[in-house]
Amino acid sequence: NKVIFVMQKELELYEILYLVDPGFNETELEKKTEFYRDFLTSRGSQVMVQNRGKRGLSYKIKGCETASYIQMIYVGNQKLRTSLDVALGRDVSILRHLTTKIPELPEVLY
């Protein structure tokens, strides 16, 4: 009788910054932000979203000189992170996105 141990990776904290097409008005931008927030919360995540505003880009991305910067911090695992990356990659209104894992704070800071 074999015993199989399944090790499940615990949840981690991620930050994602994505750049939205500057042609979006406030209502469209809010809908886009809500879509990705709902994408995460419907999969059990907790999300904090901040609209960082429209800013100039250092260089053109997909022909755009400006973009709306949206920052989200969420709790998830690698599977959720990958699902979000794929969804953002397929969205033509997202100019660029970057996800980073937020490292655990050293015990000294607790």
Phi and psi in degrees as GROMACS dihedral restraints (atoms count N, CA, C in turn):
[ dihedral_restraints ]
;  ai    aj    ak    al  type     phi  dphi    fc
    3     4     5     6     1   -89.5    20    10
    4     5     6     7     1   142.3    20    10
    6     7     8     9     1  -108.8    20    10
    7     8     9    10     1   124.1    20    10
    9    10    11    12     1  -108.2    20    10
   10    11    12    13     1   124.5    20    10
   12    13    14    15     1   -97.9    20    10
   13    14    15    16     1   125.0    20    10
   15    16    17    18     1  -104.7    20    10
   16    17    18    19     1   119.5    20    10
   18    19    20    21     1   -97.4    20    10
   19    20    21    22     1   118.5    20    10
   21    22    23    24     1  -101.7    20    10
   22    23    24    25     1   128.5    20    10
   24    25    26    27     1   -66.6    20    10
   25    26    27    28     1   130.2    20    10
   27    28    29    30     1   -71.9    20    10
   28    29    30    31     1   164.9    20    10
   30    31    32    33     1   -68.3    20    10
   31    32    33    34     1   146.2    20    10
   33    34    35    36     1  -127.0    20    10
   34    35    36    37     1   164.1    20    10
   36    37    38    39     1   -98.1    20    10
   37    38    39    40     1   129.0    20    10
   39    40    41    42     1  -123.8    20    10
   40    41    42    43     1   152.1    20    10
   42    43    44    45     1  -123.7    20    10
   43    44    45    46     1   134.9    20    10
   45    46    47    48     1  -128.4    20    10
   46    47    48    49     1   137.4    20    10
   48    49    50    51     1  -120.3    20    10
   49    50    51    52     1   123.2    20    10
   51    52    53    54     1  -128.2    20    10
   52    53    54    55     1   148.2    20    10
   54    55    56    57     1  -106.4    20    10
   55    56    57    58     1   124.7    20    10
   57    58    59    60     1  -104.1    20    10
   58    59    60    61     1   144.1    20    10
   60    61    62    63     1   -44.2    20    10
   61    62    63    64     1   128.9    20    10
   63    64    65    66     1   -68.4    20    10
   64    65    66    67     1   -12.6    20    10
   66    67    68    69     1   -73.9    20    10
   67    68    69    70     1    -9.7    20    10
   69    70    71    72     1   -73.6    20    10
   70    71    72    73     1   133.4    20    10
   72    73    74    75     1   -82.7    20    10
   73    74    75    76     1   177.6    20    10
   75    76    77    78     1   -58.5    20    10
   76    77    78    79     1   -41.3    20    10
   78    79    80    81     1   -65.3    20    10
   79    80    81    82     1   -45.5    20    10
   81    82    83    84     1   -64.8    20    10
   82    83    84    85     1   -39.4    20    10
   84    85    86    87     1   -65.2    20    10
   85    86    87    88     1   -41.7    20    10
   87    88    89    90     1   -63.5    20    10
   88    89    90    91     1   -41.2    20    10
   90    91    92    93     1   -63.1    20    10
   91    92    93    94     1   -41.4    20    10
   93    94    95    96     1   -64.1    20    10
   94    95    96    97     1   -43.6    20    10
   96    97    98    99     1   -63.7    20    10
   97    98    99   100     1   -44.5    20    10
   99   100   101   102     1   -62.0    20    10
  100   101   102   103     1   -38.5    20    10
  102   103   104   105     1   -58.3    20    10
  103   104   105   106     1   -48.3    20    10
  105   106   107   108     1   -74.7    20    10
  106   107   108   109     1   -31.9    20    10
  108   109   110   111     1   -63.3    20    10
  109   110   111   112     1   -46.1    20    10
  111   112   113   114     1   -64.8    20    10
  112   113   114   115     1   -34.8    20    10
  114   115   116   117     1   -55.1    20    10
  115   116   117   118     1   -44.3    20    10
  117   118   119   120     1   -77.4    20    10
  118   119   120   121     1   -45.9    20    10
  120   121   122   123     1   -66.7    20    10
  121   122   123   124     1   -31.6    20    10
  123   124   125   126     1   -68.5    20    10
  124   125   126   127     1   -15.6    20    10
  126   127   128   129     1  -104.2    20    10
  127   128   129   130     1    16.3    20    10
  129   130   131   132     1    91.3    20    10
  130   131   132   133     1     7.7    20    10
  132   133   134   135     1   -88.0    20    10
  133   134   135   136     1   161.2    20    10
  135   136   137   138     1  -109.3    20    10
  136   137   138   139     1   136.4    20    10
  138   139   140   141     1  -132.8    20    10
  139   140   141   142     1   141.0    20    10
  141   142   143   144     1  -119.9    20    10
  142   143   144   145     1   127.9    20    10
  144   145   146   147     1  -119.5    20    10
  145   146   147   148     1   137.7    20    10
  147   148   149   150     1  -134.6    20    10
  148   149   150   151     1   128.9    20    10
  150   151   152   153     1   -86.9    20    10
  151   152   153   154     1   114.6    20    10
  153   154   155   156     1   -87.9    20    10
  154   155   156   157     1     2.0    20    10
  156   157   158   159     1    89.0    20    10
  157   158   159   160     1   176.6    20    10
  159   160   161   162     1   -89.6    20    10
  160   161   162   163     1   130.7    20    10
  162   163   164   165     1  -136.1    20    10
  163   164   165   166     1   157.2    20    10
  165   166   167   168     1   -74.2    20    10
  166   167   168   169     1   147.6    20    10
  168   169   170   171     1   -97.0    20    10
  169   170   171   172     1   151.9    20    10
  171   172   173   174     1   -66.6    20    10
  172   173   174   175     1   -30.8    20    10
  174   175   176   177     1  -149.3    20    10
  175   176   177   178     1   160.8    20    10
  177   178   179   180     1   -67.6    20    10
  178   179   180   181     1   136.7    20    10
  180   181   182   183     1  -123.5    20    10
  181   182   183   184     1   119.1    20    10
  183   184   185   186     1    53.4    20    10
  184   185   186   187     1    36.2    20    10
  186   187   188   189     1    81.6    20    10
  187   188   189   190     1     2.6    20    10
  189   190   191   192     1  -101.3    20    10
  190   191   192   193     1   139.8    20    10
  192   193   194   195     1   -99.5    20    10
  193   194   195   196     1   -16.6    20    10
  195   196   197   198     1  -131.4    20    10
  196   197   198   199     1   165.5    20    10
  198   199   200   201     1  -158.9    20    10
  199   200   201   202     1   156.4    20    10
  201   202   203   204     1   -89.3    20    10
  202   203   204   205     1   126.3    20    10
  204   205   206   207     1   -95.1    20    10
  205   206   207   208     1   124.3    20    10
  207   208   209   210     1  -119.9    20    10
  208   209   210   211     1   128.6    20    10
  210   211   212   213     1  -113.8    20    10
  211   212   213   214     1   131.9    20    10
  213   214   215   216     1  -129.3    20    10
  214   215   216   217     1   136.8    20    10
  216   217   218   219     1  -116.3    20    10
  217   218   219   220     1   128.6    20    10
  219   220   221   222     1  -144.4    20    10
  220   221   222   223     1   161.7    20    10
  222   223   224   225     1  -102.8    20    10
  223   224   225   226     1   132.3    20    10
  225   226   227   228     1  -173.4    20    10
  226   227   228   229     1  -175.8    20    10
  228   229   230   231     1  -114.8    20    10
  229   230   231   232     1  -177.3    20    10
  231   232   233   234     1   -62.3    20    10
  232   233   234   235     1   -35.9    20    10
  234   235   236   237     1   -64.0    20    10
  235   236   237   238     1   -43.1    20    10
  237   238   239   240     1   -66.0    20    10
  238   239   240   241     1   -41.7    20    10
  240   241   242   243     1   -59.9    20    10
  241   242   243   244     1   -45.2    20    10
  243   244   245   246     1   -64.0    20    10
  244   245   246   247     1   -42.7    20    10
  246   247   248   249     1   -59.9    20    10
  247   248   249   250     1   -43.3    20    10
  249   250   251   252     1   -66.0    20    10
  250   251   252   253     1   -42.8    20    10
  252   253   254   255     1   -59.8    20    10
  253   254   255   256     1   -41.6    20    10
  255   256   257   258     1   -65.1    20    10
  256   257   258   259     1   -45.1    20    10
  258   259   260   261     1   -61.7    20    10
  259   260   261   262     1   -44.0    20    10
  261   262   263   264     1   -67.2    20    10
  262   263   264   265     1   -37.2    20    10
  264   265   266   267     1   -64.9    20    10
  265   266   267   268     1   -29.4    20    10
  267   268   269   270     1   -86.8    20    10
  268   269   270   271     1   -12.9    20    10
  270   271   272   273     1   -84.2    20    10
  271   272   273   274     1   113.5    20    10
  273   274   275   276     1   -67.4    20    10
  274   275   276   277     1   -18.6    20    10
  276   277   278   279     1   -84.1    20    10
  277   278   279   280     1    -7.9    20    10
  279   280   281   282     1   -94.6    20    10
  280   281   282   283     1   115.2    20    10
  282   283   284   285     1   -74.2    20    10
  283   284   285   286     1   -39.4    20    10
  285   286   287   288     1  -163.1    20    10
  286   287   288   289     1   151.6    20    10
  288   289   290   291     1  -146.1    20    10
  289   290   291   292     1   153.4    20    10
  291   292   293   294     1  -143.1    20    10
  292   293   294   295     1   126.6    20    10
  294   295   296   297     1  -111.7    20    10
  295   296   297   298     1   134.4    20    10
  297   298   299   300     1  -129.3    20    10
  298   299   300   301     1   145.4    20    10
  300   301   302   303     1   -86.3    20    10
  301   302   303   304     1   130.3    20    10
  303   304   305   306     1   -83.0    20    10
  304   305   306   307     1   118.2    20    10
  306   307   308   309     1   -68.2    20    10
  307   308   309   310     1   156.1    20    10
  309   310   311   312     1   -67.9    20    10
  310   311   312   313     1   146.3    20    10
  312   313   314   315     1   -74.1    20    10
  313   314   315   316     1   141.0    20    10
  315   316   317   318     1   -60.8    20    10
  316   317   318   319     1   150.3    20    10
  318   319   320   321     1   -58.9    20    10
  319   320   321   322     1   -24.9    20    10
  321   322   323   324     1   -60.0    20    10
  322   323   324   325     1   -31.1    20    10
  324   325   326   327     1   -85.3    20    10
  325   326   327   328     1    -6.7    20    10
